[in-house]
Amino acid sequence: MRLSARRRTLASRLTRTSSWGRPWRLAALLLAVTATASCTAGGEVTSEPSSVVVQPGRPGEQATTIAPEDFKAPDDPYAEWNEADAEFVTAMIGHHAQALEMSALAPDRSASEQVKTMADRITAAQSAEIHALAAWLDARTLPVPVEAEAADGTGPRVPAADDEHGHGELHPGMLTEDELAGLGAATGADFDRLFCELMIRHHRGAIDMAQEQITTGSDVYAGEIATDTAAEQSAEIARLEDILAGL
């Protein structure tokens, strides 16, 4: 499955650190406003123009008009992140890694071509997302969980127990060891039904995590990842429900 243009663009952005490279910064416009200017026969201006600066707001905020001496370059919203962002990105790596583990069971155990195709789709999409999530952590010199290694094989890795952002615990929708073992022991139609049921629950948990980040996070890129995750997994839930209904 080919990665969408939006996903490729997002992944490439995550490692950029230059704040002045942002297009929205270039929107700061200096406007010369002539109050009572008039020209003599020689073309000379007889009164000094007054100037104002239109300073762009942060994404979603309105621009403001200020005097030139009051202009201050706005902070780069792409450089701002908080603990909620770090926790979301770190936890989502483990969440996606379990989805890959579940999907890897399908080729040998599924009796449904639809389930196999869906598992392939999940593997392709979430492997790419793990790479983007790991890049986000790398760009901020934060540790990347060991679960990311299977997906992208790059960057430093830390054991779950050493991860200060709480990785290693079961996050919303994730399977317990017993549930994962039960899925691995199932075959045929039993596997297909269980796979769809558990993956739907798993995806709903990811959506809950994404919505929490959107509410509490501050990083623009992490917010874009969360928004994309919620949208993609909502669509996949609908597809999984259709497959389950037809089994």
Secondary structure by P-SEA (a helix, b strand, c coil): ccccaaaaaaaaaccccccccccccccbbbbbbbccccccccccccbbbbbbbbccccccbbbbbbccccccccccccccccaaaaaaaaaaaaaaaaaaaaaaacccccccaaaaaaaaaaaaaaaaaaaaaaaaaaaaccccccccccccccccccccccccccccccccccccaaaaaaaaaccaaaaaaaaaaaaaaaaaaaaaaaaaaaaccccaaaaaaaaaaaaaaaaaaaaaaaaaaac
